[in-house]
Amino acid sequence: MKGFNLAKGLAAIVAALAIGSTFFYLLGEPISARNAPTEPGRTQDIEELRQELASGRAARAVLEEKVGRLEDALLAVGIAIDANAGATPPRALEPATDSDTDRGEEEAALASPTDALEPGDVATSAAARPAAFDTVGLATAGYSEYEADRLRESWEGHALAKLYLNDRAARQGWRLKPRHRRELRDLQQAFREEIGEETYDAILFATGQTNRVVVRDVLAGSPADGAGFQPGDVILRYDDERIFLRRELNYATSGGRSGQTTRVEVIRDGEVLSLYVQRGPLGILTDAGRSPPSRR
């Protein structure tokens, strides 16, 4: 019954439209004529606009496709950045809050070193690219071949764990979302605690990541100025916490009780010094550096 009523309604609407068209036609003004352009060239203008609209839609479709490919390749792009670890590191005014100024823990986690690039993504040949794990550099730093092999095994196991985590995040739809970053950060922290600070330092160096915070300049009248910091100092520890990244230093200075006197361990001209400063902003400019691991 409902289908019958609907058919009757549609028939009525069609009949009404036909009557209306006939009425206007009899008056000497068909409906089509009423909507026709009255200015010369108007039809051509409309056609050009339609072509521009179609072109814009096509361009948008291409851009959306490119964005999708870039999102899919984001982790792999991080690997290409890691391959250029020898480039001049970015500089930041301390205390900076941008975690991307350091390439270390979270950055290395988001760009798993075992994620493969698509053919042609990197222009250089395999022979021209640096090794993923610098065993030669470790040997120069005093590590035996056996020790370097054990370090590589630890790193490869951790890299594989990150790869599986990245794959699971992609399959379940939370890749590059807060949960992804949180789980990668937890995985990295657990790995760091498991292998110890000295081994972690060696792996950062061997995989081409920054592992030092270097004082580039000291602001006049700042707490660091009063404590005796100098350009070129390498910050090794803050309140007995080992420092490898500028982000770690930023977190350390903002923790604890403001104004509390804290010991900062620095390396100056090969000598380890202890400087004392109050918690809070140090007032220094820093660079991210990469140096052979210290076996202290």
Secondary structure by P-SEA (a helix, b strand, c coil): caaaaaaaaaaaaaaaaaaaaaaaaaacccccccccccccaaaaaaaaaaaaaaaaaaaaaaaaaaaaaaaaaaaaaaaaaaaacccbbbbbccccccccccccaaaaaaccccccccccccccccccccccccaaaaaaacccaaaaaaaaaaaaaaaaaaaaaaaaaaaacccccaaaaaaaaaaaaaaaaaacaaaaaaaaaaaccccbbbbccccccccccccccccccccccccccccccaaaaaaaaaccccccbbbbbbbcccbbbbbbbccccccbbbbbbccccccc
